[in-house]
């Protein structure tokens, strides 16, 4: 089938999510690069929205996928059979987590992890109120959409879940609005879609103490910030707190679909009775996805890339400088560049793509572009990408 037909069929038969998709026709991807059908190489400066933290098509991940596919793929719904890929990954992951995060419920995605965590919080606390924050993004399914902190993306789909309270992010005064009706509080330690807004450490610690005083569960969303993006395996390690429920996704699957919510074994056990099958998934924890994710975690742990994040962050801060950049938000190898308008930011993003640099804007900050390359990017590659971004800015202003 011709490339022209593929592009036509893309618009005719695949549901579209925006009027102007990036539109690169992908032929292959390896390391930090995506190659199109014409042989052009693009530096993936968003890492598949932090899915590809170890880069694309790592040979260890490919080998793990091939070996697992040769053994078995789907066999039964999650939680019924003992499957080595799930067991190996869950036991390895929990060994890296605090003692209260030892039970993993694998899902298909981060949004599904959010859904499961909200159900678990209601089941454990027997309360109904769920608290989230303005500017929050936890997924686009109806429950996750209910806790999204931006009305523009929600209003067309109302009514949504009742008993949702949104507070101001990093605001100490709003914490006084929490009371004994609250089942859980969902928080990102770095709000991704506002343009990389880190939480204030003292505020997060105050939120942790407030939840403790009310016997409310603190759900920490590390779907984008996890697996080394901020310079530690998980961002909560830098904040001096432990979540009651941890949400993970994106890089969890090593490039394949996988999410999870992780909690205390006793709390997670409440989903097994009254009713039985309190939460169920057919494909969550797919053995091929778990094998890929396990291999990716091994690569990440053995590579030293997490330890290099701080130096690469500093390099970005020292060199990603241009008069047209009005503000830079950052946390680890994760940055937003703010410009004078959304129109200019999108023009710059398009110029970047034309010059072989993949970037994009943010859902709640359209005047910013995203910088989040694979953690394996070298200093030389980072230097090259920064220069091309600056060239694209110069072309656009």
C-alpha positions in Angstrom: 0.0 0.0 0.0 1.4 3.4 -1.0 2.4 6.0 1.6 -0.2 8.4 0.2 -2.9 5.9 0.8 -1.7 5.3 4.3 -1.9 9.0 5.1 -5.4 9.2 3.6 -6.6 6.1 5.5 -5.1 7.5 8.7 -7.6 10.4 8.4 -10.4 8.4 7.1 -10.4 5.4 9.5 -8.5 6.3 12.6 -10.3 8.4 15.2 -8.7 11.8 15.3 -8.0 13.7 18.6 -6.9 17.0 17.1 -7.4 19.0 13.9 -3.7 19.1 13.2 -1.8 15.9 14.3 2.0 15.9 14.0 1.6 13.5 11.1 5.0 11.8 11.0 4.6 8.5 9.1 6.8 6.3 11.3 9.0 3.6 9.8 11.2 2.7 12.8 12.5 4.0 16.1 15.7 3.4 18.0 17.4 5.1 20.9 16.4 8.8 20.9 15.4 8.8 17.2 12.2 8.1 15.2 12.7 7.6 11.5 9.9 8.3 9.0 9.2 6.4 5.8 11.4 8.8 3.8 14.4 8.1 6.0 14.3 11.3 7.9 15.5 11.1 11.5 13.7 13.0 14.3 15.1 13.4 17.8 12.2 12.4 20.2 12.5 15.2 22.7 9.3 14.1 24.5 10.1 10.4 24.8 6.6 9.3 23.7 5.3 11.5 26.6 7.7 9.8 29.1 6.9 6.3 28.0 10.3 5.8 26.4 12.6 6.8 29.3 15.2 4.3 28.2 14.8 5.2 24.5 13.1 3.3 21.7 13.6 -0.3 20.9 16.2 -1.2 23.5 17.6 -4.7 22.5 17.1 -6.1 26.0 13.4 -5.1 25.9 13.0 -6.6 22.4 14.6 -9.8 23.6 12.3 -10.0 26.6 9.3 -9.5 24.4 10.3 -12.1 21.9 11.1 -14.7 24.6 7.7 -14.1 26.3 5.7 -14.1 23.1 7.3 -17.5 22.3 6.1 -18.9 25.6 2.6 -17.4 25.9 0.6 -14.2 25.6 -2.9 -13.8 27.0 -4.1 -16.8 29.0 -6.9 -15.5 31.4 -8.1 -12.4 33.1 -5.7 -10.7 35.5 -5.4 -12.3 38.9 -6.4 -15.9 38.3 -3.3 -17.7 37.0 0.2 -17.4 38.5 2.2 -15.8 35.6 6.0 -15.4 36.1 6.3 -12.0 34.2 3.7 -10.4 36.5 5.2 -12.0 39.7 8.8 -11.1 38.7 7.9 -7.5 37.9 5.8 -6.9 40.9 8.3 -8.4 43.3 11.2 -6.5 41.8 9.2 -3.2 41.8 8.0 -3.5 45.3 11.5 -4.2 46.6 12.4 -0.7 45.5 9.4 0.8 47.3 8.5 1.6 51.0 7.1 -1.2 53.1 3.5 0.1 52.8 3.6 -0.2 49.0 3.9 -4.0 48.5 0.8 -5.0 46.6 0.6 -4.2 42.8 -2.6 -4.2 40.8 -1.6 -4.1 37.1 -3.8 -2.2 34.7 -3.6 -1.4 31.0 -2.9 2.3 31.4 -2.3 5.2 33.9 -5.9 6.3 33.6 -7.1 2.9 34.6 -4.7 3.0 37.5 -6.4 6.2 38.6 -9.8 4.6 38.3 -8.8 1.6 40.4 -7.1 3.8 43.1 -10.3 5.9 43.5 -12.4 2.7 43.9 -9.9 1.4 46.4 -9.9 4.6 48.5 -13.7 4.5 48.7 -13.7 0.8 49.6 -11.1 1.3 52.4 -12.4 4.5 53.9 -16.1 4.0 53.3 -16.2 7.7 52.3 -17.1 9.3 49.0 -15.4 12.7 48.7 -12.4 12.8 46.4 -10.0 15.8 46.4 -7.8 16.8 43.5 -6.1 20.1 42.4 -6.6 22.8 39.9 -4.3 22.0 36.9 -4.3 18.3 37.6 -4.2 15.6 34.9 -4.8 12.0 35.8 -6.2 10.6 32.6 -9.3 11.0 30.3 -11.7 8.2 31.3 -14.8 9.5 33.1 -13.5 9.0 36.7 -10.1 10.4 35.9 -11.8 13.2 33.9 -13.8 14.0 37.0 -10.6 14.8 39.0 -9.0 16.7 36.1 -8.3 20.3 37.1 -9.3 22.1 33.9 -12.9 22.8 33.1 -12.4 23.3 29.3 -11.7 19.6 28.8 -14.5 18.5 31.2 -17.6 20.6 30.4 -18.7 18.7 27.3 -18.8 15.4 29.1 -20.8 16.4 32.2 -22.3 15.0 34.4 -19.3 13.4 35.8 -18.6 11.9 39.3 -20.2 13.7 42.2 -18.5 14.8 45.4 -15.3 16.0 43.9 -13.4 18.9 45.4 -10.7 20.8 43.6 -8.2 22.8 45.7 -5.4 25.2 44.6 -2.0 23.5 44.0 0.8 24.5 46.4 -1.7 26.5 48.5 -1.4 25.9 52.3 -4.7 27.7 53.1 -6.8 25.3 51.0 -5.6 22.3 53.0 -7.9 23.6 55.8 -10.9 22.6 53.6 -10.1 18.9 54.0 -12.3 17.1 56.5 -13.5 13.7 57.7 -15.7 13.3 54.6 -12.6 12.9 52.4 -11.8 9.5 51.1 -8.6 10.4 49.3 -6.5 13.2 47.9 -4.9 12.8 44.4 -1.8 14.8 43.7 1.0 14.9 41.2 4.3 15.8 42.7 5.0 17.5 39.4 1.9 18.8 37.6 2.7 17.8 34.0 0.1 19.5 31.9 0.4 23.0 33.5 3.9 23.0 32.1 6.0 21.1 34.6 5.0 22.7 37.9 6.8 21.0 40.9 5.1 20.7 44.2 6.4 22.7 47.2 8.1 20.2 49.5 6.8 21.8 52.7 3.3 21.9 51.2 3.4 18.2 50.2 4.6 17.3 53.7 1.7 19.4 55.2 -0.7 17.6 52.9 0.6 14.2 54.1 0.2 15.2 57.7 -3.4 16.5 57.0 -4.4 13.2 55.3 -2.9 11.3 58.3 -4.9 13.4 60.8 -8.2 12.7 58.9 -7.5 9.1 58.0 -7.8 10.0 54.4 -5.6 8.3 51.8 -2.9 10.2 49.9 -2.8 9.0 46.2 0.4 10.1 44.5 0.3 10.2 40.7 3.8 9.3 39.3 2.5 8.2 35.9 4.7 10.7 34.1 7.2 11.6 36.8 8.2 8.0 37.6 11.1 5.8 36.5 13.9 8.4 36.7 12.4 11.4 35.0 13.0 13.7 38.0 16.4 12.3 39.0 15.3 9.6 41.4 13.3 6.4 40.5 10.2 8.1 41.9 9.8 11.8 42.7 8.3 11.1 46.1 11.7 10.0 47.3 12.7 13.7 47.1 9.8 14.9 49.1 10.2 12.9 52.3 6.8 11.3 52.2 5.3 7.9 51.4 2.1 7.6 49.4 -0.8 5.4 50.6 -1.4 4.5 46.9 1.1 5.1 44.1 0.0 5.5 40.5 2.4 4.4 37.8 2.2 4.0 34.0 3.9 5.3 30.8 7.5 4.1 31.3 6.3 1.2 33.5 5.7 -0.9 30.4 9.0 -0.3 28.6 7.1 0.9 25.6 4.1 -1.5 25.8 0.8 -0.6 27.4 0.9 -1.0 31.2 -0.2 0.8 34.3 -0.6 0.0 38.0 -1.8 1.2 41.3 0.3 0.1 44.3 -0.7 0.0 47.9 -0.6 -1.8 51.2 -1.4 -5.5 51.0 -4.2 -5.4 53.6 -5.8 -2.4 51.9 -5.6 -4.0 48.5 -7.2 -7.1 49.9 -10.5 -5.2 50.3 -11.1 -5.6 46.6 -11.4 -9.4 47.0 -14.6 -9.5 49.0 -17.9 -7.8 49.4 -18.0 -7.9 46.4 -15.7 -10.5 45.1 -13.9 -9.1 42.0 -14.2 -5.6 43.4 -11.9 -4.6 40.6 -11.2 -6.6 37.5 -9.4 -6.3 34.2 -9.0 -8.6 31.2 -5.7 -7.4 29.8 -4.1 -5.5 32.7 -0.8 -7.1 33.6 -0.4 -8.6 30.1 2.6 -11.0 30.4 4.3 -9.5 27.4 3.9 -6.0 28.7 5.2 -7.1 32.1 8.2 -8.8 30.6 9.0 -5.7 28.6 8.6 -3.5 31.7 10.7 -5.7 33.8 13.5 -5.7 31.2 13.3 -1.9 30.9 13.5 -1.5 34.7 16.7 -3.6 34.7 18.2 -1.5 31.9 17.3 1.7 33.8 18.9 0.4 37.1 22.0 -0.8 35.4 22.6 2.1 33.1 23.4 5.0 35.5 21.1 7.3 33.5 19.1 8.3 36.5 22.3 9.5 38.2 23.0 11.6 35.1 19.7 13.5 35.2 20.9 16.3 37.5 23.9 17.1 35.2 21.6 17.0 32.1 19.1 19.2 33.9 21.9 21.7 34.7 23.0 21.6 31.0 19.5 22.4 29.9 19.3 25.3 32.4 22.7 26.7 31.3 22.1 26.4 27.5 18.4 26.3 26.7 18.3 30.1 26.9 16.8 32.5 24.3 15.4 36.0 24.5 12.0 34.7 23.3 11.7 32.2 26.2 9.8 34.0 28.9 9.9 31.3 31.6 11.3 27.8 32.1 9.8 25.4 34.5 11.8 22.2 35.2 12.2 19.2 37.4 14.9 16.7 36.4 15.1 16.0 32.7 11.8 17.6 32.2 11.2 21.2 31.2 8.7 23.6 29.7 9.6 26.7 27.6 7.0 29.5 27.8 6.6 32.0 24.9 4.5 35.1 24.5 1.5 33.3 23.0 0.0 29.8 22.3 0.2 30.7 18.6 3.9 31.3 18.8 4.6 28.2 20.8 2.7 26.0 18.3 4.6 27.7 15.4 7.9 26.9 17.1 6.9 23.3 17.8 6.0 22.9 14.1 9.3 24.4 13.1 11.1 22.0 15.4 9.4 19.0 13.8 10.3 20.3 10.4 13.9 20.5 11.6 13.9 17.0 13.0 13.0 17.7 16.7 9.8 16.3 18.1 8.2 18.5 20.8 4.7 19.5 21.6 2.6 21.8 23.8 0.8 21.2 27.1 -2.9 20.6 27.6 -3.3 23.4 30.1 -0.4 25.6 29.0 -0.6 26.0 25.2 2.0 28.8 25.3 4.7 26.3 26.4 6.6 23.6 24.6 7.7 20.3 26.2 11.3 19.1 26.7 11.4 15.5 28.0 13.9 13.4 26.0 14.8 9.8 26.8 17.1 9.6 29.8 19.7 7.9 27.6 20.3 11.1 25.6 24.0 12.0 25.6 25.4 15.5 26.3 26.4 15.8 22.7 22.9 14.9 21.5 21.4 17.3 24.0 23.6 20.1 22.7 22.5 19.3 19.2 18.8 19.3 20.1 19.1 22.5 22.1 20.7 24.3 19.1 18.0 23.1 16.7 15.3 24.3 19.1 17.0 27.7 19.2 17.2 27.7 15.4 13.4 26.9 15.3 12.7 29.8 17.7 14.7 32.1 15.5 12.8 31.0 12.4 9.4 31.6 14.1 9.7 34.9 15.8 
